[in-house]
Amino acid sequence: MDLKDLLRQWNVESLQKNLQKEFDKLLYKKFTHKFLESLYEYTEPTIEGIENIPKHGPTLVIPNHSGILALDALVLQYVIMKQVKRFPYTMSHNFWHSQPFFKYSSEKLGYIPQDFKAAVKLLKENKLLVLFPEAEEGNFKPSIYMYRLQRFNPGFISLALLTNATIVPTCIIGAEEANINLGYIYLEKSNVKVPLPLNLIPFPVKWKILFLKPIDLSKYNKSQAKNVEFLQEAAQIIRMKIQHRIHIELLNRGILKYLVDG
């Protein structure tokens, strides 16, 4: 290969890299920001307790999950970015990391797979991680169980113990009514649950996001991170804190039929 060929190849590769960089900037920054801004304006959430999110240090934001399309995650991310000025990484379903395009896009948007070691690494770098402990059981539950929190996976307690992360329990109200779900179909071969939504365009309901008082587990020994009984009890206590506050908010809104915790 002579010098001209080398320069020609370098120019092409350089051009490709520049084009990719500009495309990523357009898609993953400008377009995404505009979409999140529009979604925020559409849901018009009332925000309370934003001061409970630490400005620095390892932080776990732990919300309830609902709404089929995970719009609650998107609105929550936007609120944290705009009002706390921190970039919210989010643990997402492994499906979004199973294919090259999805994986690349997820990484650009700050989504990480359900990987304990990856989450520990992130928190030890003093990042903020949004984690939905109900996972798809909360997101895909039938709407007849609206506002009844499902079992919390206690893994986030282990994460907090091992990284000294502050836990911020979070209540999201409104996503439940925005998309009505009839249930889901389980595809055994692909190990995927497919929801059965009544609507894909979210109803224009009023949202509210409450960040409850932060929880510090630093007084507990890190050895408790392997104590299953301790982890389950701690996760249940935090689940009950979120459920109790949701009940209060529903009572204030005049919604009485969801006051019994299923």
LUMDRENLUM-909221 format. One record per residue (C-alpha): y, z, x; residue in one letter. Coordinates in pm, whole numbers, plus 50000, padded with zeros to 5 digits. Last residue first. Example, Ala and Ser with C-alpha at 12.3 -4.5 7.8 and 13.67 -1.06 7.14 Angstrom:
498945071451367s 495505078051230a 
# end
This chain:
493055474644762g 496175496344785d 497405502644430v 501125495144408l 500615458144346y 501085459943969k 504495475843990l 506875448044096i 510285461243997g 512005450644320r 512505486944422n 508815493044351l 507955463244567l 510035477344852e 508355511344824i 504895495544819h 505795474745126i 506795506745305r 503435522645225h 501495491845337q 503335490645672i 502705527545742k 499115523945616m 498435495645862r 499905516846142i 497565545646054i 494605521846027q 495285507446373a 495375542646520a 492105552046347e 490365520146457q 491475523946818l 490505560746835f 487025553946697e 486505524346931v 487465543947244n 487815516247502k 491635516447514a 491385554347506q 490865552747884s 494545543847907k 495385580347839n 497715586647547y 501325597447596k 502305560847646s 501505552747284l 505105545747177d 505685534946816i 508865517246710p 510545526146380k 510045499046118l 511295463246138f 511875451345783l 511905414845679i 512965405145326k 512525372245147w 513915359744816k 511855332744650v 512425295244659p 508775284344608f 507175270244920p 506205233344922i 502425233544968l 501555245744619n 498385258344449l 496805263544790p 493035262544848l 492635275745202p 490195260145455v 488285284845670k 486805270745992v 483535278246171n 482955240846231s 479435240646091k 480115269145847e 483055253545670l 484335283045465y 486315273345157i 489375293645062y 491015312244775g 493425302544498l 496495305944722n 500055306944590i 502755299144844n 506225314844834a 505065345744644e 503215361344939e 505875349445186a 508455370845009g 508085404245184i 507435407345557i 506965442845684c 506925450146058t 505365477046275p 507085476646619v 504635487046893i 506085494247238t 503945481347523a 502635505247785n 500425476647914t 496905490947878l 497655513347580l 499625486947391a 496935460547439l 494215484547330s 496185491847012i 496565454446955f 492775450846953g 492495472446642p 491855442846407n 493665454246094f 491725452745766r 493505434645485q 496895444145346l 497245442844971r 500555425144915y 498955398144696m 495275403644636y 495275380144333i 496965355944574s 493645348144738p 493495357945108k 494255329945355f 496975346245567n 495575381245551g 491995372645641e 493445345945873e 494705372446116a 495025407445969e 496215420046309p 499165395246315f 500505396146671l 504045388046781v 504385392547158l 507555401847347l 507415397747726k 507595424147997n 505415404248243e 502705430248183k 502905419647818l 502065383547901l 499185392448131k 497705415847869v 497945388347604a 496215363047831a 493455388347904k 492875394847533f 492645358047439d 493315348547081q 495225317847195p 498935317747289i 501835302547100y 505185299247279g 506295266047132l 505575246047447k 502155262347479e 501305253447120s 502355217147171s 500125213247478y 497185230047305k 497595209446989f 497695177247194f 494725186947415p 492515199947128q 491125235247085s 494365254747127h 495605253146769w 492075260846647f 492205293246848n 494355308646576h 497715321346700s 499115349346915m 502895345446918t 505405346147202y 508825356747079p 511735346847308f 514295374847308r 517905372547192k 517385400646939v 519235383946651q 518645346846706k 515265346746879m 513855375746676i 514975360646345v 513605326346439y 510215340546530q 510025359846202l 510805328446000v 508075309246182l 505475336746153a 506145341545781d 505805304045734l 502145308545826a 501125280045593l 498735301145382i 501395326545268g 500405359645419s 500365382245724h 501535418245770n 503565423446084p 502945438446433i 505685431346691v 504275441447030l 506825447247305t 506635448447683p 510115455947821g 513625446947719h 515895445447416k 513565468347223p 513055459546856i 514125488846636n 517685475346619e 516435448346381i 515825476046128g 516635455545819e 516875417945766i 517415401545427t 515765367645433p 517475336145305e 514185316845260t 515815282545264y 518365291845532e 515585304545758y 513535273145697l 516525251445785s 517115270846108e 513435268546196l 513495230746146f 516695226746347k 515285247546632h 512075227346630t 513955194346637f 516265204946920k 513785224547132k 510195212547107y 510795176846994l 514025166647170l 513425186847487k 509815175447502d 510925139047468f 513525143547741e 510945158647978k 508375132047897q 510945104747963l 511885120948293n 508245123848397k 507545087848305q 510605075848495l 509535095148804s 506065080248782e 507495045448748v 509965050849030n 507295064949258w 505015035449191q 507785010849275r 508695030149587l 505065029849705l 504684993249625d 507814985249820k 506675006750116l 503324989250151d 500005000050000m 
# end
